[in-house]
Amino acid sequence: MLVSTKGRYALRVMVDLAEHQAAGRIPLKEIAARQGISEKYLENILATLVRANMLSGMRGKGGGYVLTRPPEQYTVGEILRLTEGSLAPVDCVEDGADCGREDQCVTVMLWKKLNDAINSVVDNITLADLVEWQMQKSNEYVI
């Protein structure tokens, strides 16, 4: 499984919006500047998140983007699956897949265990967790 820039940027944007949710709607330009993402590319990612009702977007003066739910109600898994599709490491362990060799394949259990591990991690980390980790990282300093 290789997460594309779309998936990585979607997570960064969602963390950014969660961190700044007290400010209300955040303009695309501000998000792009803070995250170092081109506005054009960011528009596509935000459109995907809005269509999935993860964000609310409004154009014009006072417009911008805001989370539709509290950060603790978003999982990394749902954000990545929206932007990446399947997170399965190989096709044969995707939901509903049948490669026809499962009964002879010695590696199928490896792929199933890896798939279960990936899903367990991404489905048990919330956007709120990422925000908390970011705050802890920001508070670290070296003397």
N, C-alpha and C positions, 0 to 999 in steps of 0.2 A: 504494500500500500504506500503510495506516494501522494501526499497532500499537495495540491497545486497552489499557486499564488492566490487563486480565487478563494479557496478554503482558508488559507492562512490570513489573508486580508479581511475576510468576513469576520473571523474571530477577533482580529485586532479592532475592527470597527465596532463590533458589539461591545467589547471591553471599553473602548473609548466612550461610547454612548452611556454605558453603565456608570463609568467614573464621573461623567459630567451630567448625569440625569437631573441634578438639582437646578441646572441652568435652563431646563426646558428644551425646546427644539433647537437642535444644533445644525447650522448650515453645512452643506456639503463641503464648501470651501474650507471651513475650519477643520473638519474631520480630515480632509485630504492633506492640509498643511501639517497638522499634528502627526499624522501617520506616514507622511512622505509617500503618498500614493497619488497617482495622476487622477485628476477630477473625472476625466472621461472613463477610465477603468473603474473608478469608484462608483460612478453612476450606475453601471451595469450590476455591480454587486449589491448596491442599495436597492435597486429595482427588484432583484431576486428576493431580498429580505422583506421588502414591502409586500410583494405578491403573496408571500407565505405568511403574511400577517405577523411577522416577528418585529417589524418596525412600522411606525406610522410616519408618512411623509407628507409635507405640505409645501407648496411652492409659494413664491412671492415674499413680500415683506413680512417678517416675523415667522417665515417658514423654516423648514429644516426637518430633522429626523429625531425621533424619540422611540424608545423601547415601548412595546405594547403590554409588556408584563414585567413584574419585578425580576431582577437579575437572577435570583435563586430559582426561578421557574424555567430557565433556559439551560439545556445541557450542551456541552461541546459536541456530543454525538448528533443531536438534531441539527445543529448549525452545519457541521461537516457533511452530513448526509444530504442536506438541502443543496449545498454548493458542490459537493463532490460526487454525489450518487452513492453507490455502494462503498463500504469501507473494507470489504472482504479482501484478504491478501491474494486469493486466487478465485477464479470464476466458479469452481466446483463447490464452494461452500456458500455461495450467495443464496438467499432465500429462493426456494423453488427450483434450484439448479439440480440437474441430474446428468452427470458426465457419462454414466453408463459403465464406469469402471470401479465404482466405489467398493464393491465386494472383493476386488482384486488389488486395490491400491493400498500399499503400505503407508503412504504419506498422508492419506486423507485425515487421519486422526490428528496429525501434526497441524494441518491447515485448519481443522475445526477448533483445536485448542487455541491456536493463534488468533483466529477470528473471534472466539469467545473472550480472549484476553483483551483484544483491541476494544470490543464493544463494552466490556466491563469498565475499562478505564474511561472512555469518552462519554459513556452514559452515566457515570457517577461523579463527574466534574461539572460544576455549574459555572455560569458566567460570574456569579457572585464569588465563587472560589478564585477565579482568575483575577478578579478585581482585588481581592484580598491579597493574593500572591504579589500582584503589582505594587500594592501599598507596602507590603513587607520589603520588597526589593528596593523601593524608593527610600525606605527608612534605614537601610543598611549604609554604613559609612565606615571608612577606614581612617585611623589616626596615624 
